[in-house]
């Protein structure tokens, strides 16, 4: 037995913990005592660890640890979402209370209305950027890159999770003044929680996995949406069409399980907090089921879809322009680089001034929160007809719809002012360097577009009410529902908002018009290869997401790899020695190197990882410089190779499907290039620059009347 440097009393203490301890176990504990500092309650902690391990083994044999991880992900994400909603609601109530207490003092009310959200957004910016500089924005474009196979470890760290959680809470507490949501950041938060739970499960199973599996990231994306709205099916559909480029069918059941657990937990928490009486839709509506809409109204819903598609093109164009302007303008770029908190506070102060209730905010329902805005727009009540009725029923002044019909103003004026003001305000708010989402604002904006069309049809229709005068023949809320799904679907280039609108309201009678409007809006928004909202952010940030960047240059899809690939500069010869390998590792940060016969022929023999090369150097550091790699190490065979005749689209599809970090390109067995995510990004940037230069040259020659060949 080995000798240990510890006192006899400590040895007796360890052996007395359990009479059944083996000698080897005792030796391990004694060794730990010499290398680790003293910790209290060793016996109690050891007993708890034993109980946890036995419970884990029993549960894993019945259900499987990874399934428990999916359930835990749904429950934990829902708890975080609900806690955030409660915190934001308390902060909003505090702001409203302070504003109401200052009634009669216009200057103090103005300062309260503007400085409160400006301070919160400045705090959100400074706190989140001090903890993690990458925490601004929604995080959805970055998650899309990770799901495509790109490694972005900084976006899954615990510090990023904490920074985004606190920053998002402060941003949401600013209210509808800033007009931002939480869906996008919460998808990112769910992904970070999923990565952390995956590491915990791997540690409990006795494995060490630093990189989360792709399956967990896909499941997390679905849980993020489901935990925000209590809508599991639309959450899964969102992860299919927005987040991933290649969706594996095996991920469907885990995604649905975790999303269902998250949605159920979120709705049960609403019942326990007495926000709702039972488990039901988040924005429950009670539209008529006997005659939800007239058959001729299908044409109006189709026109609404086209209108939302056209407006989405305008919004996306303004969004891309302002993102480029902020990055290219020298003054703004300098402010964004050094004084982010000052920029956030100044922009939010400007937005708050525009929504002050005693000025322009009086004509755009500025006092309503985000959820109240959506609830009021989805109401079945005909706002114009009711505002013209002199006999207002008792208690009707408390209804949310009356915020859209202030004294002396019709609902058409307030909706028009709301649509005009919120368009440029939302575009400006997208430049804020704070953790925030943009799906809920465009969802509400689309609902306002649909509500305006519905109220207009109600006003011009000769049959505004039924013959009995008890139920409206035209329901403006149905148009708001269709408009919300159509506009948000067109902005994100997805159909999941149609299903989300139905799950949010529980109103399945409008499934056909909602889907029709969403399809038409998508068709118009996708024409001419226009990038979606998330594609535009990926383009501006130069993220390696090809499907986003290719939209600006569709000809790149058919380009062959042999025309754009560069010859690799870091290769390992089979006769490489210690000196050459040391120089290679010092000069290149790559994790995998191709192995060739020699530099002249470059016949691909296999690949070797960086860890293997480091192990070779460590094993032969004292053996002289004559050692050869081929004599002491075996190469890994290359299972997948790409031909130089393959197109860029094929290379990207293979790289995403196999979820590898690099693939080798060969021509008749000779290595001609290596495809990595950084190489794909370089190819797209160079091709885009060349195409832009060609177009500019052609335009100049055309303006000078010079014929082009």
C-alpha positions in Angstrom: 0.0 0.0 0.0 1.1 3.5 -0.8 2.1 5.9 2.0 0.1 9.0 2.6 1.0 12.2 4.3 -1.9 12.5 6.7 -2.5 12.1 10.4 -3.7 8.9 11.9 -6.7 10.7 13.4 -7.8 11.8 9.8 -7.4 8.3 8.5 -9.6 6.9 11.3 -12.2 9.6 10.6 -12.4 8.5 6.9 -12.5 4.8 7.7 -15.2 5.4 10.3 -17.5 7.0 7.8 -18.7 3.6 6.6 -17.5 0.3 7.9 -18.0 -1.2 4.5 -15.6 1.0 2.8 -13.0 -0.8 0.7 -9.3 -0.2 1.1 -9.1 1.3 -2.4 -12.0 3.7 -1.6 -10.3 4.7 1.6 -7.0 5.3 -0.2 -8.8 7.5 -2.8 -10.3 9.5 0.0 -7.0 9.8 1.8 -5.3 11.0 -1.4 -8.0 13.6 -1.9 -7.4 14.8 1.6 -3.8 15.5 0.8 -4.5 17.4 -2.4 -7.7 19.2 -1.6 -8.5 21.7 1.1 -10.6 20.7 4.1 -14.4 20.9 3.5 -17.1 20.6 6.2 -19.7 17.9 6.5 -17.8 15.3 4.4 -19.9 12.4 5.8 -23.2 14.1 5.1 -22.2 15.2 1.6 -20.9 11.7 0.8 -24.3 10.2 1.9 -26.3 12.7 -0.2 -24.1 11.9 -3.2 -24.7 8.2 -2.8 -28.5 8.8 -2.6 -28.5 11.0 -5.7 -26.5 8.4 -7.6 -28.8 5.5 -6.6 -31.9 7.6 -7.5 -30.4 8.6 -10.8 -29.6 4.9 -11.6 -33.1 3.8 -10.8 -34.8 6.6 -12.8 -32.5 6.2 -15.7 -33.2 2.5 -16.0 -37.0 3.3 -16.3 -37.2 6.5 -18.3 -33.8 7.6 -19.5 -31.8 10.6 -18.3 -32.0 12.5 -21.5 -35.9 12.5 -21.4 -35.8 13.9 -17.9 -33.5 16.6 -19.2 -36.1 17.5 -21.9 -38.8 17.7 -19.3 -36.6 19.7 -16.9 -35.8 22.1 -19.7 -39.5 22.8 -20.4 -40.3 23.3 -16.7 -37.3 25.5 -15.9 -37.8 27.7 -19.0 -41.4 28.2 -18.1 -40.5 29.2 -14.5 -38.0 31.7 -15.8 -40.6 33.1 -18.3 -43.3 33.5 -15.7 -40.9 35.0 -13.1 -39.8 37.6 -15.7 -43.4 38.4 -16.5 -44.2 39.0 -12.8 -41.1 41.2 -12.4 -41.9 43.3 -15.5 -45.6 43.7 -14.4 -44.6 45.0 -11.0 -42.2 47.5 -12.6 -44.8 48.7 -15.1 -47.4 49.1 -12.3 -44.9 51.2 -10.3 -44.4 53.4 -13.3 -48.1 53.8 -13.9 -48.7 54.6 -10.2 -46.0 57.2 -10.1 -47.4 58.8 -13.3 -51.0 58.9 -11.9 -49.8 60.4 -8.6 -48.3 63.4 -10.5 -51.6 64.2 -12.3 -52.0 68.0 -12.6 -48.2 68.5 -12.9 -47.5 68.2 -16.6 -43.8 68.8 -16.4 -43.3 66.2 -13.7 -45.5 63.7 -15.6 -43.3 64.3 -18.7 -40.2 63.7 -16.7 -41.7 60.5 -15.2 -42.9 59.3 -18.6 -39.5 59.8 -20.3 -36.8 59.3 -17.7 -38.2 56.0 -16.3 -37.9 54.0 -19.5 -34.7 55.8 -20.6 -33.0 54.9 -17.3 -34.1 51.3 -17.5 -32.8 50.9 -21.1 -29.5 52.6 -20.2 -29.2 50.2 -17.3 -30.0 47.3 -19.5 -27.3 48.3 -22.0 -24.5 49.0 -19.5 -25.2 45.9 -17.4 -25.5 43.5 -20.2 -22.5 44.8 -22.1 -20.3 44.9 -19.0 -21.0 41.2 -18.4 -21.1 39.9 -22.0 -20.6 42.2 -25.0 -22.5 39.8 -27.3 -25.8 40.0 -25.3 -27.5 42.7 -27.4 -30.2 41.9 -29.8 -32.5 38.9 -30.0 -29.9 36.2 -30.4 -32.0 34.3 -33.0 -29.5 34.8 -35.9 -26.7 33.4 -33.7 -28.8 30.4 -32.6 -29.6 29.7 -36.3 -25.8 29.7 -37.0 -25.2 27.2 -34.1 -28.0 25.0 -35.4 -26.4 25.0 -38.8 -23.2 23.7 -37.3 -21.2 26.8 -36.5 -19.4 26.8 -33.2 -20.2 30.0 -31.2 -19.2 29.0 -27.6 -19.5 32.5 -26.2 -23.2 32.6 -27.0 -23.9 29.6 -24.6 -22.0 30.7 -21.5 -23.6 31.2 -18.1 -22.4 34.8 -17.9 -24.2 35.5 -21.2 -27.3 33.8 -19.7 -27.3 36.1 -16.7 -26.5 39.2 -18.7 -29.3 38.6 -21.1 -31.8 37.7 -18.4 -31.3 40.9 -16.4 -31.0 43.1 -19.5 -34.2 41.7 -21.1 -36.1 42.3 -17.9 -35.1 46.0 -17.8 -35.9 46.4 -21.5 -39.4 44.9 -21.1 -40.0 47.1 -18.0 -39.8 50.1 -20.3 -43.2 49.2 -21.6 -44.9 49.9 -24.9 -42.9 53.1 -25.1 -39.9 51.2 -26.6 -42.3 48.7 -28.2 -40.1 45.6 -27.9 -40.8 42.0 -26.9 -39.1 38.9 -25.4 -39.7 36.0 -27.9 -36.3 36.2 -29.6 -34.1 36.6 -26.5 -36.1 33.9 -24.8 -35.3 31.5 -27.5 -31.7 32.3 -26.9 -32.1 32.0 -23.2 -33.8 28.6 -23.6 -30.9 27.5 -25.8 -28.4 28.5 -23.1 -30.4 26.7 -20.4 -30.6 23.6 -22.6 -26.8 23.6 -23.1 -26.3 23.9 -19.3 -28.7 21.1 -18.6 -27.0 19.0 -21.2 -23.7 19.4 -19.4 -25.3 18.5 -16.1 -26.8 15.4 -17.5 -23.6 14.4 -19.1 -21.8 15.0 -15.8 -24.4 12.9 -14.0 -23.9 10.1 -16.5 -20.1 10.1 -16.0 -19.3 11.8 -19.3 -17.6 15.0 -20.1 -19.2 16.9 -23.0 -18.3 20.5 -23.4 -20.3 20.9 -26.6 -24.1 20.4 -26.4 -25.7 18.1 -28.9 -27.5 19.6 -31.8 -30.7 17.8 -30.7 -30.7 19.8 -27.5 -30.4 23.1 -29.3 -33.3 22.3 -31.6 -35.5 21.3 -28.6 -34.5 24.5 -26.7 -35.6 26.7 -29.6 -39.1 25.1 -29.6 -39.3 25.5 -25.8 -38.4 29.2 -25.9 -41.5 30.0 -28.0 -43.8 27.6 -26.1 -42.8 29.1 -22.7 -43.5 32.6 -23.8 -47.1 32.0 -25.2 -48.1 28.6 -23.8 -48.3 27.5 -27.5 -46.3 24.2 -27.9 -47.3 23.3 -31.5 -46.4 26.6 -33.0 -43.1 26.5 -30.9 -42.1 23.3 -32.6 -43.1 24.6 -36.0 -41.0 27.8 -35.3 -37.9 25.6 -34.6 -38.5 23.7 -37.8 -38.9 26.6 -40.3 -37.0 29.5 -38.7 -34.2 28.0 -36.7 -33.0 25.0 -38.6 -32.0 24.4 -42.2 -32.1 20.6 -42.0 -34.7 19.3 -39.5 -34.2 15.7 -38.4 -37.4 13.8 -37.7 -35.9 12.2 -34.6 -35.9 15.7 -33.0 -39.7 16.1 -33.4 -40.9 14.0 -30.4 -38.3 15.5 -27.9 -39.2 19.0 -29.1 -42.9 18.4 -28.7 -42.4 16.8 -25.3 -40.3 19.7 -23.9 -42.6 22.3 -25.5 -45.7 20.7 -24.1 -44.1 20.6 -20.6 -43.1 24.3 -20.9 -46.5 25.4 -22.1 -48.4 23.4 -19.5 -46.1 24.7 -16.7 -46.5 28.3 -17.9 -50.3 28.0 -18.0 -50.5 26.3 -14.6 -48.5 29.1 -13.1 -51.0 31.6 -14.5 -53.8 29.7 -12.7 -51.9 29.5 -9.4 -51.2 33.2 -9.5 -54.9 33.8 -10.2 -54.3 35.5 -13.4 -56.6 33.0 -15.1 -59.3 30.8 -13.8 -58.3 27.7 -15.7 -55.8 26.4 -18.2 -56.8 28.3 -21.4 -55.3 30.4 -24.2 -53.3 33.4 -23.3 -55.5 35.9 -25.2 -58.8 34.0 -25.1 -61.4 35.3 -27.6 -65.1 34.5 -27.9 -65.9 35.0 -31.5 -69.2 33.7 -32.9 -68.9 30.1 -34.0 -72.2 29.9 -35.9 -71.2 32.5 -38.5 -67.6 33.7 -37.9 -67.4 35.5 -41.2 -69.3 35.8 -44.5 -68.0 33.8 -47.5 -67.4 37.1 -49.4 -65.1 38.2 -46.7 -62.5 35.7 -47.9 -61.6 38.3 -50.6 -61.1 40.9 -47.8 -58.8 38.6 -45.9 -56.8 37.9 -49.2 -56.5 41.7 -49.7 -55.3 42.0 -46.1 -52.6 39.4 -46.7 -51.3 41.4 -49.7 -51.5 44.6 -47.8 -49.5 43.1 -44.9 -47.0 41.7 -47.4 -46.4 45.1 -49.0 -46.1 46.8 -45.6 -43.6 44.1 -44.5 -41.4 44.9 -47.6 -41.4 48.6 -46.5 -40.5 47.8 -42.9 -37.8 45.3 -43.9 -36.2 47.8 -46.3 -36.2 50.5 -43.6 -34.8 48.0 -41.1 -31.9 47.0 -43.4 -31.2 50.6 -44.2 -31.0 51.9 -40.7 -28.8 49.0 -39.5 -26.3 49.8 -42.3 -26.5 53.5 -41.6 -25.7 53.0 -37.9 -22.7 50.9 -38.7 -21.4 53.1 -41.5 -22.0 56.6 -40.1 -18.8 57.7 -38.3 -20.5 59.6 -35.5 -23.0 56.9 -34.6 -20.4 54.1 -35.0 -18.1 55.9 -32.6 -21.0 56.4 -30.1 -22.0 52.8 -30.4 -18.4 51.7 -29.8 -17.8 53.8 -26.7 -21.1 55.1 -25.3 -23.7 52.4 -25.8 -25.6 53.4 -22.6 -25.8 57.0 -23.7 -27.1 56.0 -27.1 -29.8 53.8 -25.6 -30.9 56.4 -23.1 -31.1 59.1 -25.8 -33.0 57.0 -28.3 -35.5 55.8 -25.7 -35.9 59.4 -24.4 -36.9 60.4 -28.0 -39.3 57.5 -28.3 -40.9 58.4 -24.9 -41.3 62.0 -25.9 -43.2 60.8 -29.0 -45.6 58.7 -26.9 -46.2 61.2 -24.1 -50.0 60.8 -23.3 -50.5 64.6 -23.1 -49.2 65.0 -26.7 -49.1 62.6 -29.6 -49.5 59.6 -27.2 -53.1 60.6 -26.7 -53.9 59.5 -30.2 -52.1 56.1 -30.1 -53.2 54.4 -26.9 -49.8 55.0 -25.3 -50.9 54.1 -21.8 -51.7 50.5 -22.8 -49.0 47.8 -22.2 -48.0 45.3 -24.9 -50.5 42.7 -23.8 -53.3 45.2 -23.4 -52.6 46.5 -26.9 -53.0 43.0 -28.4 -56.1 42.2 -26.2 -57.8 45.4 -27.2 -57.1 44.9 -30.9 -58.5 41.4 -30.8 -61.8 42.4 -29.2 -64.9 41.6 -31.2 -66.5 44.9 -30.3 -66.9 47.3 -33.2 -65.1 50.4 -32.0 -66.4 52.8 -34.5 -70.1 51.8 -34.0 -69.8 51.8 -30.2 -68.0 55.2 -30.1 -70.9 56.8 -32.1 -73.5 55.4 -29.7 -74.5 58.0 -27.2 -75.8 55.5 -24.6 -72.5 54.2 -23.3 -73.2 51.3 -20.9 -72.3 51.4 -17.3 -68.7 50.7 -16.7 -67.7 50.8 -20.4 -65.1 53.5 -19.7 -63.0 50.8 -18.3 -62.9 48.8 -21.4 -59.5 48.6 -23.2 -61.1 49.6 -26.6 -61.9 53.0 -25.3 -58.2 53.9 -25.3 -58.5 53.8 -29.0 -61.4 56.3 -29.0 -60.5 59.3 -26.9 -63.0 62.1 -26.6 -63.4 63.9 -30.0 -61.4 61.3 -31.9 -62.5 58.3 -33.9 -60.8 55.0 -33.9 -59.7 55.5 -37.5 -57.5 58.5 -36.4 -55.9 56.7 -33.5 -55.2 53.5 -35.6 -53.7 55.6 -38.4 -51.5 57.6 -36.0 -50.5 54.4 -34.3 -49.5 52.7 -37.5 -47.5 55.7 -38.8 -45.7 56.4 -35.5 -45.0 52.8 -34.6 -43.4 52.1 -37.9 -40.5 54.5 -37.6 -40.3 54.0 -33.9 -40.0 50.2 -34.2 -37.3 50.7 -36.9 -35.4 53.1 -34.7 -35.8 50.8 -31.7 -34.1 47.9 -33.6 -30.8 49.8 -33.4 -30.8 49.8 -29.5 -27.9 47.7 -28.1 -30.1 46.0 -25.6 -31.4 42.4 -25.3 -34.8 42.6 -26.8 -37.2 40.7 -29.2 -38.9 42.0 -32.3 -41.6 39.4 -32.9 -44.3 40.7 -30.6 -44.1 44.3 -31.8 -44.6 43.2 -35.5 -47.4 40.9 -34.3 -49.2 43.8 -32.7 -48.5 46.0 -35.6 -50.1 43.5 -38.0 -53.1 43.3 -35.6 -53.5 47.1 -35.9 -53.4 46.9 -39.7 -56.1 44.2 -39.7 -58.2 46.1 -37.1 -58.1 49.2 -39.3 -59.3 47.3 -42.3 -62.0 45.6 -40.3 -63.3 48.8 -38.8 -63.3 50.3 -42.2 -65.4 47.5 -43.6 -67.8 47.8 -40.7 -68.2 51.5 -41.3 -68.8 51.3 -45.1 -70.9 48.1 -44.9 -74.7 48.7 -45.1 -75.1 45.6 -43.0 -72.8 46.5 -40.2 -75.0 44.6 -37.7 -77.3 41.6 -38.1 -81.0 42.0 -38.6 -81.7 41.5 -34.9 -79.0 44.1 -33.9 -77.5 41.7 -31.4 -74.3 40.5 -33.1 -72.1 42.2 -35.6 -72.0 40.7 -39.1 -68.4 41.9 -39.6 -66.0 41.1 -36.8 -63.0 43.5 -36.7 -61.2 41.3 -34.3 -61.0 38.5 -36.9 -59.2 40.9 -39.2 -56.8 41.9 -36.5 -56.1 38.2 -35.9 -55.4 37.6 -39.5 -53.3 40.8 -39.8 -51.2 39.8 -36.9 -50.3 36.4 -38.3 -49.8 37.8 -41.9 -47.5 40.7 -41.0 -45.4 38.8 -38.5 -45.2 35.8 -40.9 -44.1 38.1 -43.8 -41.4 39.8 -41.7 -39.9 36.5 -40.5 -40.7 34.5 -43.7 -42.5 31.8 -41.8 -46.0 30.3 -41.5 -45.7 29.4 -37.7 -47.3 32.8 -36.8 -50.6 31.6 -38.3 -50.7 28.6 -36.0 -49.5 30.8 -33.1 -52.4 33.2 -33.6 -54.8 30.4 -33.3 -53.2 28.9 -30.2 -52.9 32.3 -28.5 -56.6 33.0 -28.9 -58.1 29.5 -29.1 -60.2 30.8 -32.1 -60.0 28.0 -34.6 -63.0 29.3 -36.6 -60.7 31.7 -38.4 -58.1 29.1 -39.4 -58.7 29.3 -43.1 -58.6 33.2 -43.5 -55.6 33.4 -41.2 -53.7 30.9 -43.2 -54.7 32.4 -46.5 -53.6 35.9 -45.4 -50.3 34.5 -44.1 -49.6 32.6 -47.3 -50.2 35.6 -49.5 -48.2 37.9 -47.3 -45.3 35.5 -47.4 -45.5 35.1 -51.1 -45.1 38.9 -51.6 -42.4 39.3 -49.0 -40.3 36.4 -50.3 -40.4 37.6 -53.9 -37.1 38.8 -55.6 -35.1 36.9 -52.9 -35.8 39.5 -50.2 -34.1 38.7 -46.9 -36.2 38.2 -43.8 -35.8 40.1 -40.6 -33.3 37.6 -39.2 -31.5 37.3 -42.5 -30.9 41.0 -42.5 -29.4 40.9 -39.1 -27.1 38.0 -40.1 -26.0 40.0 -43.2 -25.2 43.1 -41.3 -23.4 41.2 -38.5 -21.6 39.1 -41.2 -22.6 35.9 -39.4 -21.6 32.7 -41.2 -25.2 31.8 -42.1 -25.2 31.1 -45.9 -29.0 31.0 -46.4 -29.1 34.6 -45.1 -26.2 36.0 -47.1 -27.1 34.1 -50.3 -30.3 36.0 -50.5 -28.4 39.1 -51.4 -26.5 37.1 -54.1 -28.5 34.1 -55.4 -26.0 33.3 -58.2 -23.6 32.1 -55.6 -25.6 28.9 -55.2 -24.6 27.6 -58.6 -20.9 28.6 -58.4 -18.5 25.5 -58.4 -16.1 25.1 -55.6 -13.1 24.8 -57.9 -13.7 28.4 -59.0 -13.6 29.9 -55.5 -11.8 27.5 -53.2 -8.2 28.3 -52.1 -5.4 25.8 -51.9 -4.8 24.8 -48.2 -1.6 26.1 -46.7 -1.6 24.0 -43.6 -1.2 20.3 -44.4 0.6 17.4 -42.7 2.9 15.2 -44.7 3.1 11.6 -43.7 6.9 11.9 -43.3 6.5 15.0 -41.1 8.8 15.1 -38.1 8.7 16.7 -34.7 10.1 20.1 -35.9 7.6 20.5 -38.8 4.6 19.5 -36.6 5.7 22.0 -33.9 5.9 24.8 -36.5 2.5 23.8 -37.9 0.8 23.9 -34.5 2.4 27.3 -33.7 1.3 28.9 -37.0 -2.2 27.5 -37.4 -5.2 27.5 -35.0 -7.1 24.7 -36.9 -8.4 21.7 -35.0 -8.2 19.2 -37.9 -5.4 18.9 -40.5 -5.4 17.0 -43.8 -2.6 14.4 -44.2 -1.1 14.2 -47.7 1.5 12.0 -49.3 3.8 14.9 -50.0 3.6 18.6 -50.9 4.1 17.9 -54.6 1.4 15.3 -55.2 -0.9 16.3 -52.4 -2.7 12.9 -52.5 -5.1 12.9 -49.6 -4.4 10.0 -47.2 -6.6 11.0 -44.2 -6.8 13.5 -41.4 -5.3 14.1 -38.0 -6.6 16.2 -35.1 -4.7 18.8 -33.2 -4.9 16.8 -30.0 -3.3 13.8 -31.7 -0.4 16.0 -33.0 0.0 17.5 -29.5 0.1 14.0 -28.0 2.7 13.0 -30.6 4.9 15.9 -29.6 4.5 15.1 -25.9 5.3 11.5 -26.4 8.5 12.2 -28.4 9.7 15.4 -26.8 12.8 13.6 -25.5 13.2 11.1 -28.3 15.1 13.4 -30.8 14.0 15.0 -34.0 14.2 11.9 -36.2 10.8 10.5 -35.2 8.3 10.5 -38.0 4.5 10.8 -37.6 3.7 7.9 -40.0 5.8 5.5 -37.9 4.1 6.2 -34.6 0.6 7.3 -35.3 -2.4 6.1 -37.4 -4.4 8.6 -39.5 -8.1 8.9 -39.4 -9.8 8.0 -42.8 -11.7 10.7 -44.6 -15.3 9.4 -44.8 -16.8 12.3 -46.8 -15.1 14.2 -49.6 -16.4 16.9 -51.9 -15.5 17.2 -55.6 -14.2 20.4 -57.0 -17.1 20.2 -59.4 -19.6 20.4 -56.6 -21.6 23.7 -56.3 -21.6 26.0 -53.3 -25.1 25.0 -52.4 -24.2 21.3 -52.4 -21.2 22.0 -50.2 -23.2 24.0 -47.7 -26.0 21.3 -47.6 -23.5 18.5 -46.9 -21.7 20.5 -44.3 -25.0 21.3 -42.5 -26.4 17.8 -42.8 -23.4 16.0 -41.4 -22.8 18.8 -38.9 -19.1 18.9 -39.3 -16.7 21.8 -38.9 -14.7 21.0 -42.1 -14.8 18.9 -45.3 -12.0 18.2 -47.7 -12.3 19.0 -51.4 -10.4 16.7 -53.8 -9.9 16.3 -57.5 -8.8 12.9 -58.7 -7.6 12.1 -55.2 -5.5 15.3 -54.9 -6.4 17.8 -52.1 -7.4 21.1 -53.6 -9.1 22.8 -50.7 -10.7 22.6 -47.3 -14.3 23.8 -46.7 -14.9 25.3 -43.3 -17.5 27.8 -42.0 -14.9 30.6 -42.1 -14.0 29.6 -45.7 -17.7 29.7 -46.6 -18.0 33.2 -45.1 -14.9 34.4 -47.0 -16.3 33.0 -50.3 -19.6 34.8 -49.8 -18.0 38.1 -48.9 -15.7 38.1 -51.8 -18.3 37.0 -54.3 -20.7 39.6 -53.0 -18.1 42.3 -53.3 -17.3 41.2 -56.9 -20.9 41.2 -57.8 -21.6 44.6 -56.3 -18.5 46.1 -58.1 -19.7 44.5 -61.4 -23.2 46.0 -61.0 -21.7 49.5 -60.2 -19.5 49.3 -63.2 -22.3 48.3 -65.5 -24.5 51.1 -64.1 -21.7 53.7 -64.8 -21.2 52.4 -68.3 -24.9 52.5 -68.9 -25.2 56.1 -67.7 -22.3 57.1 -70.0 -23.9 55.2 -72.9 -21.0 52.8 -73.3 -22.1 49.4 -74.7 -21.2 46.4 -72.6 -20.0 43.1 -74.0 
